Amino acid sequence: MGESGQPRQWRQVGHVVEAQQAEALELLEVLQWLEVRDLLASAYRLNIPACVHVALGTDIVHQHPNFDAASTGKASYTDFKILAAQVARLNDGGVVLHFGSAVVLPEVFLKALSVARNIRGKVQNFTTANFDMIQHYRPNVNVVLRPTQKSGKGFSFTGHHEIMIPLLAWALKSADQSKQKRR
């Protein structure tokens, strides 16, 4: 705790929020500042949709007096629409990889799939996989089982992310290299 009785993280995160709100750095400058390994920066650079689905009140930054809940909610809703549009494209061969969210993302994914099926029609014959240290109800039901119940395949992988994610990356790279050699 800090001298005022407030958590130190609250104050540190507040400085970041204030810097963002003061628009000290433009988005491209921020992305250039981030390391190449950063997931969101890499997705942006490669023009791959990446979404953040905020559950308001769940993070220390949400308690800061300068936190802008309206902007965060609007951005999260925009990301939901992006996700629903991408989920609509899963039909006949898409893949959904879910990493480590026990509640929020399984619910968001299932709702996005429902929206996609209501607007597009059939979204079927795709593969889902849940990666987590402990298998939980929502990811297994809302990501692995329900979406692929009538068609498609769902998988659950249990292990530490720091092991499982690099193994997945290695497997994908190896499969891609094997595919290129056969050409």
C-alpha positions in Angstrom: 0.0 0.0 0.0 1.1 3.6 -0.6 1.3 6.3 2.0 -2.3 7.4 1.3 -3.6 3.8 1.9 -4.3 3.3 -1.8 -2.5 0.5 -3.7 0.6 1.7 -5.4 -0.5 0.0 -8.7 -3.5 2.2 -8.7 -1.3 5.3 -8.8 1.1 3.8 -11.4 -1.8 2.7 -13.7 -3.3 6.1 -13.2 -0.2 7.8 -14.7 -0.6 5.6 -17.8 -4.3 6.5 -18.1 -3.4 10.2 -17.7 -0.7 9.9 -20.4 -3.1 8.2 -22.7 -5.8 10.7 -22.1 -3.4 13.6 -22.6 -2.6 11.9 -26.0 1.1 12.1 -25.2 1.8 9.4 -27.8 0.0 8.7 -31.0 -1.1 5.1 -31.6 1.6 4.4 -34.2 4.3 5.7 -31.9 3.0 3.5 -29.1 3.0 0.5 -31.4 6.5 1.3 -32.5 7.5 1.5 -28.9 6.1 -1.9 -28.1 8.3 -4.9 -28.7 7.8 -6.9 -31.8 6.6 -9.8 -29.7 3.6 -7.9 -28.4 0.4 -9.7 -29.5 -1.7 -6.6 -30.2 1.1 -4.7 -31.9 1.9 -7.7 -34.1 -1.8 -8.1 -35.0 -2.0 -4.4 -35.9 1.1 -4.6 -38.0 -0.1 -7.7 -39.8 -3.7 -6.3 -40.3 -5.1 -9.2 -38.2 -8.2 -8.4 -36.2 -7.5 -8.5 -32.4 -10.1 -7.8 -29.8 -10.1 -6.9 -26.1 -13.3 -7.6 -24.2 -13.3 -5.6 -21.0 -15.4 -6.6 -18.0 -15.8 -3.2 -16.3 -14.7 -3.2 -12.7 -12.4 -6.2 -12.9 -9.1 -4.4 -13.1 -7.3 -1.8 -11.0 -7.3 0.8 -13.7 -11.2 0.8 -13.5 -10.9 2.4 -10.1 -8.8 5.4 -11.1 -10.8 8.7 -11.1 -9.7 9.5 -14.6 -10.8 6.1 -16.0 -13.2 6.7 -18.9 -15.7 3.9 -18.7 -17.8 5.2 -21.6 -14.9 5.1 -24.0 -13.8 1.6 -22.7 -17.3 0.3 -23.1 -17.7 1.7 -26.6 -14.3 0.2 -27.6 -15.3 -3.1 -26.1 -18.6 -3.1 -28.0 -16.7 -2.2 -31.3 -14.4 -5.2 -30.6 -17.5 -7.4 -30.0 -18.8 -6.5 -33.5 -15.4 -7.2 -35.0 -15.3 -10.6 -33.2 -18.9 -11.5 -34.4 -17.9 -10.6 -38.0 -14.8 -12.8 -37.8 -16.7 -15.7 -36.1 -19.2 -15.5 -39.1 -16.2 -16.5 -41.3 -15.5 -19.7 -39.4 -17.8 -21.8 -41.6 -16.3 -24.9 -43.2 -12.7 -24.9 -41.8 -12.2 -22.1 -39.4 -10.3 -22.5 -36.1 -10.9 -20.9 -32.7 -8.2 -21.0 -30.1 -9.1 -20.0 -26.5 -6.5 -19.3 -23.9 -7.1 -19.1 -20.2 -10.4 -17.2 -19.7 -12.7 -19.1 -17.4 -15.8 -16.8 -17.6 -15.7 -13.7 -19.8 -14.3 -14.8 -23.2 -16.3 -18.1 -23.3 -19.5 -16.1 -22.9 -18.4 -13.4 -25.4 -17.5 -16.1 -27.9 -20.8 -17.9 -27.5 -22.8 -14.7 -27.9 -20.7 -13.7 -31.0 -21.3 -17.1 -32.5 -25.1 -16.7 -31.8 -25.1 -13.3 -33.5 -23.1 -14.6 -36.5 -25.5 -17.5 -36.9 -28.5 -15.3 -36.6 -27.2 -12.8 -39.2 -25.2 -15.1 -41.6 -27.0 -18.4 -41.2 -24.9 -21.5 -41.0 -21.6 -21.2 -39.2 -20.5 -24.8 -38.8 -17.8 -27.4 -39.5 -15.1 -25.5 -37.6 -12.6 -26.5 -34.9 -12.3 -25.1 -31.4 -9.6 -25.6 -28.8 -9.4 -24.6 -25.2 -6.0 -24.2 -23.6 -5.9 -23.8 -19.8 -4.1 -24.9 -16.7 -7.4 -26.2 -15.3 -10.4 -27.1 -17.4 -13.4 -25.0 -16.4 -17.1 -25.4 -17.1 -17.7 -22.4 -19.4 -14.7 -22.8 -21.7 -15.4 -26.5 -22.2 -19.2 -26.0 -22.7 -19.2 -22.7 -24.5 -16.1 -23.0 -26.6 -15.4 -26.8 -27.0 -18.8 -28.6 -26.9 -21.8 -26.4 -27.8 -20.4 -24.6 -30.9 -19.2 -27.9 -32.5 -22.1 -30.2 -31.2 -23.7 -30.7 -34.6 -20.6 -30.4 -36.8 -16.9 -29.6 -36.3 -14.5 -30.7 -33.6 -13.6 -29.4 -30.2 -10.5 -30.0 -28.2 -9.3 -29.3 -24.6 -5.6 -29.0 -23.7 -4.5 -28.8 -20.1 -1.1 -27.3 -19.2 0.8 -24.1 -18.4 0.5 -21.4 -21.0 4.3 -20.7 -21.0 4.7 -24.3 -22.2 1.5 -24.9 -24.3 1.6 -21.7 -26.4 5.3 -22.2 -27.5 4.4 -25.8 -28.3 1.5 -24.8 -30.4 3.6 -22.2 -32.2 6.3 -24.9 -32.8 3.6 -27.4 -34.1 2.2 -24.8 -36.5 5.6 -23.7 -37.8 6.6 -27.4 -38.2 3.4 -28.2 -40.1 3.9 -25.1 -42.3 7.5 -26.1 -43.1 6.5 -29.7 -43.9 3.8 -28.4 -46.2 6.2 -26.1 -48.0 8.7 -28.9 -48.5 6.0 -31.0 -50.2 5.3 -28.3 -52.8 
